[in-house]
Amino acid sequence: MKIYFFMNIDGFSNCYIVANEQCNEAIIVDPGKVTKPMIQLIEKNHFDIKAVLITHNHGSHSRGLTTLRKIYSPKIYAADYEVAGSDTIVLKDDGVIKMAGFTVGFMSVPGHSSDSMCYKIGKVIFTGDSITAGKTGDTNTSYAKRTLISNIQAKILSQQDDTVLMPGHGPPSTVAAEKQFNLDFGCPGLISPTMTQAD
């Protein structure tokens, strides 16, 4: 597996091309904008784009889908059917699907949005806006924040510590780093060994 990163500067969102170089097939995660460098990479490597995975239906993560579908014919997976209308393969809850020679786990992680989905390929999780390096995603209510934190703890932080997190915004992280430094989980790594919680 090889992962190529592209940033959409319009929304400062991340897009990923996940390539299986053994069969020259690929998956695109969150095409917020389709750029010339993306197309050049796909064409240069003769990647057959098998699927697009949408973590949630916000424009900065899905707007490029219109352009992408004019060039390629991927299957589109999301938790919101409005992403691509009747062409959307709607995912519910948690499960596993096969595509591009990969086994892809999907996990429903509502909180940032009701349709938030995370995708796990190997030891990498594409988290969308559910969690970024050092913080959880934005929410509209305290209830949504509690729901999001609970889902992250159960489904993402329960993974092996060396699992890599590829977020919708910002730099990559790991499960271990988020357990230790994420402000929404108590960040014990930021507490000095000479301090106590009472200090």
Salt bridges, closest charged atoms under 4 A:
ASP10 OD2 - LYS33 NZ 3.38
GLU25 OE2 - LYS50 NZ 3.96
ASP30 OD2 - HIS61 ND1 3.33
ASP48 OD2 - LYS50 NZ 3.20
ASP87 OD2 - ARG69 NH2 2.40
ASP94 OD1 - LYS155 NZ 3.09
ASP129 OD2 - HIS56 NE2 3.17
ASP129 OD2 - HIS61 NE2 3.17
ASP129 OD2 - HIS112 NE2 3.34
ASP129 OD1 - HIS169 NE2 3.30
ASP138 OD1 - LYS135 NZ 3.41
ASP161 OD1 - LYS179 NZ 2.79
ASP162 OD1 - LYS123 NZ 2.64
ASP184 OD2 - LYS145 NZ 3.84
